[in-house]
Amino acid sequence: MLTEKQIKGYQKLHSTYFGYEPSYDDASDALNQLILFIETIIYHNLKTNQRNNEARRK
């Protein structure tokens, strides 16, 4: 399970990438936590790789 602080961090990061902050009020909902974590980390990694590739091309 993620801690409350981790959940808030991922919600904030998610809102940065996707333009909305998911409201998972029920901190015990493991499935919502997992979905939030996976989609945010995958998108974060894609963006990081994209920035790194652009930096290498310059």
C-alpha positions as CSV (number, residue, x, y, z in Angstrom):
1,M,0.0,0.0,0.0
2,L,1.1,3.5,-0.7
3,T,1.3,6.1,2.1
4,E,-0.9,9.1,2.2
5,K,2.1,11.3,1.3
6,Q,3.0,9.1,-1.7
7,I,-0.6,9.1,-2.9
8,K,-0.7,13.0,-2.7
9,G,2.6,13.1,-4.6
10,Y,1.4,10.9,-7.4
11,Q,-1.9,12.8,-7.6
12,K,0.0,16.0,-8.0
13,L,2.3,14.5,-10.6
14,H,-0.7,13.0,-12.4
15,S,-2.4,16.4,-12.5
16,T,0.8,18.0,-14.0
17,Y,0.8,15.4,-16.9
18,F,-2.9,14.8,-17.5
19,G,-4.5,18.1,-16.4
20,Y,-6.6,16.9,-13.6
21,E,-6.0,15.5,-10.2
22,P,-7.7,12.2,-9.6
23,S,-9.6,12.1,-6.3
24,Y,-9.0,8.8,-4.6
25,D,-10.4,9.7,-1.2
26,D,-10.4,6.1,-0.1
27,A,-6.8,5.5,0.7
28,S,-7.5,1.8,1.3
29,D,-8.5,1.3,-2.4
30,A,-5.4,-0.6,-3.6
31,L,-6.6,-0.9,-7.2
32,N,-7.0,2.9,-7.6
33,Q,-3.6,3.4,-6.0
34,L,-2.0,0.9,-8.4
35,I,-3.7,2.4,-11.5
36,L,-2.6,5.9,-10.4
37,F,0.9,4.8,-9.8
38,I,1.3,2.8,-13.0
39,E,-0.1,5.4,-15.4
40,T,1.8,8.3,-13.7
41,I,5.2,6.5,-13.7
42,I,4.8,5.2,-17.3
43,Y,4.0,8.7,-18.5
44,H,6.8,10.3,-16.4
45,N,9.3,7.8,-17.9
46,L,8.0,8.5,-21.5
47,K,8.4,12.2,-21.0
48,T,11.9,11.8,-19.4
49,N,13.0,9.6,-22.3
50,Q,11.6,12.1,-24.8
51,R,13.6,15.0,-23.1
52,N,16.7,12.9,-23.0
53,N,16.5,11.9,-26.7
54,E,15.9,15.6,-27.7
55,A,19.0,16.6,-25.6
56,R,21.1,14.0,-27.4
57,R,20.1,15.2,-30.8
58,K,21.2,18.8,-30.1
